[in-house]
Amino acid sequence: MPQSSEIAVEFRDVSFEIDRRKILADLNLSIYRGETIVLLGRSGSGKTTMLKLINRLAIPTTGVVSIDDRSTADWDTIKLRRRIGYAIQDIGLFPHFNVSENIGLVPSLERWQTSRIEARVYELLNLVGLEPEVFARRYPHQLSGGQRQRVGVARALAADPPILLMDEPFGALDPITRLELQRQFLYLQQQLGKTVVFVTHDIQEAFLLGTRIGLMNEGNLVVLGTKDELLQSQHSEARAFIACLNAWEMGG
Ligand SMILES: Nc1ncnc2c1ncn2[C@@H]1O[C@H](COP(=O)(O)OP(=O)(O)OP(=O)(O)O)[C@@H](O)[C@H]1O
């Protein structure tokens, strides 16, 4: 599905401080409906904090973050979170819930009928490439890391939220499984057309998945653009990431 010109998420003059220490500064960013924006940056550059500002796990110190034109400060937290799926690395699947119960959690909180939840769980397991008959009744400890991450993505999608936040969802996987999940993500995104904010520190992943890439450096958004625009950027942090790419290609 192509992205639209409608803004789904907007950061306007946003800063965020903890104990008077600036974590994010002067952020301005419009995220359009249906696009996958990848936040790329070193560890500690502020990527996860940006996600937290979107689903109101944090409130800006100054400025406004809006979802569908309404400030997160004015949203009912529960309603807001139901519009936003959240998939994170080592996602906290509930260990005493089986796969089906984990995926069906939000639909059951929303009081969907049991038969509808079951149908949705089966649909989602197929969508993320896990055979329902094999996996629905397993518990998280009976899955591999990659399978758990697929369940995490299915759970984030369960109630069909229009916005999806993904924090290193394919981190800590072997490169083959990782590529498989990345390809599946691209395929899914073509079908579903969600607004996705995807966090990574892997420039290859950013290039593969992002409609646009936002490069974070020490709490600042220093470059925002397509892969080609990032490749042409002269910002020192962009050059540092691109040098890694070149080093890998050249074999060190
Ligand atoms: N609760 C907190 N208290 C104090 N400092 C915090 C807190 N949460 C985050 N920070 C600091 O804010 C900065 C940004 O953290 P954030 O988790 O957003 O970075 P990140 O880019 O997602 O890093 P990573 O890739 O390692 O997950 C870091 O310097 C971090 O130490």
The ligand as an ORCA input file, in Angstrom:
! r2SCAN-3c Opt
* xyz 0 1
  N      15.088      6.066     32.796
  C      16.221      6.674     32.446
  N      16.954      7.365     33.337
  C      18.086      8.027     32.986
  N      18.576      8.030     31.723
  C      17.905      7.356     30.798
  C      16.692      6.632     31.090
  N      16.246      6.069     29.943
  C      17.134      6.396     28.986
  N      18.122      7.161     29.483
  C      19.267      7.715     28.737
  O      18.757      8.340     27.577
  C      19.645      8.158     26.479
  C      18.896      7.593     25.303
  O      18.449      6.284     25.599
  P      17.646      5.418     24.540
  O      17.269      4.127     25.215
  O      16.557      6.216     23.958
  O      18.773      5.154     23.440
  P      18.786      4.161     22.209
  O      19.273      4.948     21.038
  O      17.469      3.487     22.066
  O      19.892      3.112     22.648
  P      20.040      1.521     22.360
  O      20.300      1.356     20.896
  O      21.246      1.156     23.206
  O      18.787      0.850     22.841
  C      20.779      7.284     26.994
  O      21.870      8.096     27.293
  C      20.199      6.651     28.249
  O      21.224      6.369     29.175
*
